[in-house]
Amino acid sequence: GVFDFAGFAQKPKTNQFSLIDFLFDIKNKEIINANVNVAEINNRLVALTEIPLPVEFDKNLNTLGFFDYADSLTKNYSFESAHILKDPDTQASWNFLIEIGLLDTAYQIYKIPHLSSERQLVASIPVSAISYMHSFCLAGRYLILIDYPLRAQNPKDIANGFIEAFAWSDKNPAVVYLIDKESGKCQPFLTDPFFAFHYVNGFEKDGKVFVDLIAYPNAEIIYKVNYYPFLKNAGNKLLRLEMDPLKNTIKVTQQTQEHVEFPRLNEFFIGKNYHYFYAIHNRKGGNGLIKYDHLKGKHLHWFQEGTYANEPIFIPHPQAEDEDEGVILSIINDLETKKSFLVILNAKDFKELARVSTPHLIPFGFHGQFFKTQ
């Protein structure tokens, strides 16, 4: 059968009214398949995808319905990131949305103050061709949003099938937008074309802004996500972008030969200079986990032949004094036994502390979060 709801890889519509349906939300009244990430907004739990609105659920995983933002920013005919980021110092949540109008299209940066459901517009960047941007990052006083050369020249075409409307161009640069979180001032930097789903983190140091991310040479990976985790030679590399706002310069360097994805870190260090991140490590015979050490360059690994690790989630010790004082949780899929288990690692030495087996195979997922009991 055919699923009749808006989604990432939906088949193009040919109905002449599809744009009207898309812009004015005539048809899609059903709750969307919010299967990309989960977040906490105003002490409420929500599931997210790239189409508003979020879906609220309770701690028993009961679906409560749409989570409606308490503001006048668009809630239809738009796309936003499923990677809401929380500033560890202010507890404000940050995100962006792409507003697609009949006349104007813009990238809109917003924040949600702590214990609020109101999205507050911080910056608006008008564009003529929208990029597919999965996420963004914070770096001190800045928010960084990268417009990759995977663009829909006519944004309204996405009414006819989302990702089908985007085309890659090696001839166009990637545009790195450096946005001041206080003033909303935006400074663009141009660099050679690349594509990325996930940022590791960003930070300020010595007057410069640094951004670490997992980059691909082009956007072919998008059309292969259905084959995850069995992709061969995806070409993913850890890149560091170094920007000097005063000199208006940008430098891009590759940080490692390791192939990693789904990076996570101690979330107290979001937007701050950090030491470690944790990720899936792509290797022969399965996918393991890696603790990446920026400073020492000596990384720790966990791997079991024939198994495939899912995104590692770092949970800090309640009285932690060190950045890596805590545990790592990851769901591991064993395709030989067709079962899964939750592995718990000591984040400091990456030694296995425990595993919890399941009687069945848990499907591969995307992103998860750890929330304290409410």
C-alpha positions as CSV (number, residue, x, y, z in Angstrom):
1,G,0.0,0.0,0.0
2,V,0.9,3.7,-0.1
3,F,1.3,5.8,3.0
4,D,-0.5,9.1,2.3
5,F,1.3,11.5,4.5
6,A,4.1,14.0,4.0
7,G,7.6,12.6,4.5
8,F,11.3,12.8,3.6
9,A,11.2,10.4,0.7
10,Q,7.5,10.7,-0.3
11,K,6.8,10.1,-4.0
12,P,6.2,13.3,-6.0
13,K,2.6,14.4,-6.3
14,T,1.3,15.5,-9.7
15,N,-2.0,16.9,-8.5
16,Q,-2.1,20.6,-9.5
17,F,-3.5,21.4,-6.0
18,S,-0.6,19.8,-4.1
19,L,1.1,23.2,-3.5
20,I,-2.1,24.6,-2.1
21,D,-2.4,21.5,0.1
22,F,1.2,21.9,1.3
23,L,1.0,25.7,1.9
24,F,-2.4,25.7,3.7
25,D,-2.4,22.3,5.3
26,I,-5.7,21.3,3.7
27,K,-5.1,17.6,3.6
28,N,-2.6,16.4,6.2
29,K,-4.4,16.5,9.5
30,E,-3.0,13.2,10.8
31,I,-0.2,13.2,13.3
32,I,3.1,13.0,11.5
33,N,5.6,10.1,11.8
34,A,7.9,11.9,14.2
35,N,10.7,9.3,14.3
36,V,14.0,11.3,14.1
37,N,14.6,12.6,17.6
38,V,13.1,13.4,21.0
39,A,13.4,16.6,23.1
40,E,12.1,18.3,26.2
41,I,10.3,21.7,25.8
42,N,8.8,23.4,28.8
43,N,9.1,20.2,30.8
44,R,7.1,18.3,28.2
45,L,8.4,15.4,26.1
46,V,8.1,15.7,22.3
47,A,9.1,13.5,19.4
48,L,10.4,15.4,16.3
49,T,10.8,15.0,12.6
50,E,11.6,17.7,10.0
51,I,8.0,18.8,9.6
52,P,6.2,20.7,12.3
53,L,4.5,20.2,14.6
54,P,6.2,18.1,17.3
55,V,4.3,15.2,18.8
56,E,3.9,15.2,22.6
57,F,4.2,12.0,24.6
58,D,4.2,11.1,28.3
59,K,6.9,9.2,30.3
60,N,4.9,6.0,29.7
61,L,5.3,6.6,25.9
62,N,1.6,7.4,25.4
63,T,1.0,9.7,22.5
64,L,-0.8,12.9,23.6
65,G,-1.1,14.7,20.3
66,F,0.5,17.7,18.6
67,F,2.7,20.0,20.7
68,D,1.6,23.5,19.8
69,Y,4.1,26.3,20.1
70,A,2.8,29.4,21.9
71,D,3.8,31.9,19.2
72,S,3.0,33.3,15.8
73,L,5.9,31.8,13.9
74,T,4.7,29.5,11.1
75,K,3.5,26.1,12.0
76,N,2.7,24.9,8.5
77,Y,4.4,25.1,5.1
78,S,7.8,24.9,6.7
79,F,10.6,22.5,7.7
80,E,12.7,22.6,10.8
81,S,15.5,20.6,12.3
82,A,14.8,17.7,14.6
83,H,18.0,18.5,16.4
84,I,16.9,21.1,19.0
85,L,19.9,22.2,21.0
86,K,19.8,23.4,24.6
87,D,22.3,26.0,25.8
88,P,23.8,24.5,28.9
89,D,24.2,27.9,30.6
90,T,20.9,29.6,29.9
91,Q,18.8,26.4,29.4
92,A,17.2,28.1,26.3
93,S,16.6,25.8,23.4
94,W,17.7,26.8,19.9
95,N,16.6,25.7,16.4
96,F,15.9,26.9,12.9
97,L,13.0,26.6,10.5
98,I,12.7,27.1,6.8
99,E,9.6,29.2,6.0
100,I,8.3,28.6,2.5
101,G,5.8,31.2,1.3
102,L,4.1,32.0,-1.9
103,L,6.4,35.1,-2.3
104,D,9.2,34.9,0.3
105,T,11.3,32.1,1.6
106,A,13.7,32.4,4.6
107,Y,15.8,30.6,7.1
108,Q,14.5,31.6,10.5
109,I,16.6,31.2,13.7
110,Y,14.7,31.0,16.9
111,K,15.2,30.3,20.6
112,I,12.7,29.0,23.2
113,P,13.5,30.4,26.7
114,H,13.7,28.0,29.6
115,L,10.3,26.9,30.9
116,S,8.5,28.4,27.8
117,S,6.7,27.1,24.7
118,E,7.3,30.3,22.8
119,R,9.6,30.4,19.8
120,Q,11.3,33.8,19.7
121,L,12.7,34.9,16.3
122,V,16.3,35.9,16.5
123,A,17.4,36.1,12.9
124,S,15.8,35.7,9.4
125,I,17.9,35.0,6.3
126,P,16.0,35.5,3.0
127,V,17.0,32.9,0.4
128,S,15.9,32.1,-3.2
129,A,17.1,28.5,-3.2
130,I,16.7,26.4,0.0
131,S,19.3,23.8,1.1
132,Y,18.5,20.5,2.8
133,M,20.0,21.1,6.2
134,H,19.6,18.4,8.8
135,S,21.1,20.2,11.8
136,F,23.2,23.1,13.1
137,C,25.4,23.9,16.1
138,L,26.1,26.4,18.8
139,A,29.5,28.0,19.4
140,G,29.8,30.4,22.3
141,R,27.9,33.5,21.3
142,Y,27.1,32.2,17.9
143,L,24.8,29.7,16.1
144,I,26.2,28.1,12.9
145,L,24.0,27.1,10.1
146,I,25.5,25.6,6.9
147,D,23.7,26.0,3.5
148,Y,25.0,23.1,1.5
149,P,24.9,23.1,-2.4
150,L,22.0,20.6,-2.3
151,R,19.3,23.0,-3.1
152,A,15.7,23.3,-4.3
153,Q,15.9,26.1,-6.8
154,N,12.2,26.6,-6.7
155,P,11.3,25.9,-3.0
156,K,7.6,25.3,-4.0
157,D,8.7,22.1,-5.8
158,I,9.0,20.3,-2.5
159,A,5.2,20.1,-2.5
160,N,5.9,17.5,-5.2
161,G,8.0,15.2,-3.1
162,F,10.5,16.5,-0.5
163,I,14.0,15.3,-1.2
164,E,13.1,14.7,-4.9
165,A,13.0,18.5,-5.3
166,F,16.7,19.0,-4.3
167,A,19.7,18.8,-6.7
168,W,23.4,18.8,-5.9
169,S,25.9,21.2,-7.6
170,D,29.7,20.8,-7.3
171,K,30.0,24.3,-8.9
172,N,28.4,26.1,-6.0
173,P,30.0,26.7,-2.6
174,A,28.7,25.7,0.8
175,V,27.7,28.9,2.7
176,V,28.5,28.9,6.4
177,Y,26.3,31.4,8.3
178,L,27.7,32.7,11.5
179,I,24.8,34.1,13.5
180,D,25.1,36.2,16.6
181,K,22.6,34.8,19.2
182,E,22.1,38.2,20.8
183,S,21.9,40.6,17.9
184,G,20.8,38.2,15.1
185,K,23.6,39.6,12.9
186,C,24.6,37.1,10.2
187,Q,28.0,36.8,8.6
188,P,28.4,34.4,5.7
189,F,31.6,32.5,4.8
190,L,32.0,30.6,1.5
191,T,33.9,27.3,1.3
192,D,34.3,24.4,-1.1
193,P,31.2,22.2,-1.5
194,F,30.5,19.4,1.0
195,F,27.5,17.9,2.7
196,A,26.8,16.9,6.4
197,F,24.0,15.5,8.5
198,H,25.6,16.0,11.9
199,Y,27.7,18.5,13.7
200,V,29.9,17.3,16.6
201,N,30.1,20.7,18.4
202,G,31.3,24.3,18.1
203,F,33.2,26.7,20.3
204,E,35.0,30.0,20.5
205,K,38.7,30.4,21.2
206,D,41.2,33.2,20.7
207,G,38.8,35.3,18.8
208,K,38.0,32.5,16.3
209,V,35.0,30.2,15.9
210,F,35.6,26.4,15.5
211,V,33.0,23.9,14.2
212,D,33.5,20.1,14.1
213,L,31.3,18.0,11.9
214,I,30.9,14.8,9.9
215,A,31.3,15.7,6.3
216,Y,30.7,13.9,3.0
217,P,32.1,14.9,-0.4
218,N,28.6,15.3,-1.9
219,A,25.0,14.4,-1.1
220,E,24.9,10.9,-2.5
221,I,24.6,9.6,1.1
222,I,21.1,11.0,1.3
223,Y,19.9,8.6,-1.4
224,K,21.6,5.6,0.4
225,V,20.2,6.1,3.9
226,N,17.8,3.2,3.4
227,Y,20.9,0.9,3.2
228,Y,22.3,2.0,6.6
229,P,24.2,0.5,8.4
230,F,25.5,-1.5,5.4
231,L,26.9,1.4,3.4
232,K,30.3,0.9,1.7
233,N,32.9,3.7,1.4
234,A,30.4,6.5,2.3
235,G,33.4,8.9,2.4
236,N,32.5,10.5,5.8
237,K,35.3,12.5,7.3
238,L,35.6,14.6,10.5
239,L,36.2,18.2,9.4
240,R,37.1,21.2,11.5
241,L,36.0,24.6,10.2
242,E,38.0,27.6,11.6
243,M,36.4,31.0,11.1
244,D,37.9,34.4,11.9
245,P,35.0,36.9,12.1
246,L,37.3,40.0,12.0
247,K,39.4,38.8,9.0
248,N,36.3,37.2,7.3
249,T,38.4,34.0,6.6
250,I,37.6,30.3,6.9
251,K,39.9,27.3,6.9
252,V,38.8,23.7,6.6
253,T,41.0,20.8,7.8
254,Q,40.4,17.0,8.0
255,Q,40.9,15.8,11.6
256,T,41.2,12.0,11.2
257,Q,41.1,9.1,8.8
258,E,38.5,7.3,11.1
259,H,35.0,7.0,9.6
260,V,32.6,8.0,12.3
261,E,28.9,9.1,12.5
262,F,26.1,9.9,15.0
263,P,28.5,11.9,17.2
264,R,27.4,12.8,20.8
265,L,29.1,14.5,23.7
266,N,28.6,15.6,27.3
267,E,25.8,18.1,26.7
268,F,27.1,20.4,29.3
269,F,29.8,21.2,26.7
270,I,27.5,22.1,23.9
271,G,28.9,25.3,22.4
272,K,32.0,25.2,24.5
273,N,35.6,24.1,24.1
274,Y,35.4,20.3,24.6
275,H,37.8,17.4,24.9
276,Y,35.8,14.2,23.9
277,F,33.0,13.0,21.7
278,Y,31.5,9.6,21.2
279,A,30.3,8.1,17.9
280,I,29.5,5.0,15.8
281,H,32.8,3.8,14.3
282,N,32.4,2.3,10.8
283,R,34.6,-0.7,10.4
284,K,34.9,-4.0,8.6
285,G,32.7,-6.7,10.1
286,G,30.2,-4.4,11.8
287,N,29.9,-1.0,13.5
288,G,31.6,-0.3,16.8
289,L,31.8,2.7,19.2
290,I,34.6,5.2,19.5
291,K,35.6,7.7,22.2
292,Y,37.4,10.4,20.2
293,D,40.0,12.3,22.1
294,H,40.8,15.7,20.4
295,L,43.8,16.5,22.6
296,K,45.7,13.3,22.9
297,G,44.7,11.7,19.6
298,K,44.5,8.3,21.3
299,H,41.0,7.0,20.8
300,L,39.2,4.2,22.7
301,H,37.1,1.6,21.0
302,W,34.4,-0.9,21.8
303,F,33.7,-3.5,19.1
304,Q,32.1,-7.0,18.8
305,E,32.4,-8.8,15.5
306,G,29.2,-9.1,13.5
307,T,27.3,-6.5,15.6
308,Y,26.1,-3.0,14.7
309,A,26.1,-0.2,17.3
310,N,23.5,2.5,17.4
311,E,24.1,6.1,18.5
312,P,26.0,6.3,21.8
313,I,24.4,8.5,24.4
314,F,26.5,10.0,27.2
315,I,24.9,10.3,30.7
316,P,27.0,12.3,33.2
317,H,27.5,11.1,36.7
318,P,25.3,13.3,39.0
319,Q,28.4,14.5,40.9
320,A,30.7,14.5,37.9
321,E,33.9,16.6,38.0
322,D,35.4,15.5,34.7
323,E,34.0,15.9,31.2
324,D,34.0,12.1,30.6
325,E,32.8,11.1,34.0
326,G,29.7,9.1,33.3
327,V,28.4,6.2,31.2
328,I,27.7,5.5,27.5
329,L,24.4,3.7,26.4
330,S,24.1,2.2,23.0
331,I,21.7,-0.4,21.5
332,I,23.7,-3.1,19.7
333,N,22.1,-5.2,17.0
334,D,23.4,-8.7,16.5
335,L,22.3,-9.8,13.1
336,E,23.5,-13.4,13.6
337,T,21.3,-14.0,16.6
338,K,18.7,-11.5,15.3
339,K,18.6,-10.0,18.8
340,S,19.7,-6.7,20.3
341,F,21.2,-5.7,23.6
342,L,21.8,-2.4,25.5
343,V,25.5,-2.0,26.3
344,I,26.6,0.2,29.1
345,L,30.2,1.4,29.0
346,N,32.3,3.4,31.5
347,A,32.9,6.6,29.5
348,K,36.4,7.1,31.0
349,D,38.0,3.9,30.0
350,F,35.3,2.5,27.6
351,K,35.2,-0.8,29.4
352,E,31.9,-2.6,29.4
353,L,30.0,-2.4,32.7
354,A,26.9,-4.4,31.7
355,R,24.6,-5.4,28.9
356,V,20.8,-5.9,28.9
357,S,19.6,-8.4,26.3
358,T,16.3,-8.3,24.5
359,P,14.4,-11.3,23.1
360,H,14.1,-9.7,19.7
361,L,15.9,-7.4,17.2
362,I,15.3,-3.7,17.8
363,P,15.1,-1.9,14.4
364,F,17.9,0.5,13.6
365,G,17.0,4.0,14.8
366,F,18.3,7.5,14.6
367,H,18.6,9.6,17.7
368,G,17.7,9.3,21.4
369,Q,18.0,11.3,24.6
370,F,18.3,10.7,28.3
371,F,15.9,12.6,30.5
372,K,15.9,12.7,34.3
373,T,12.7,11.3,35.9
374,Q,10.0,14.0,35.9
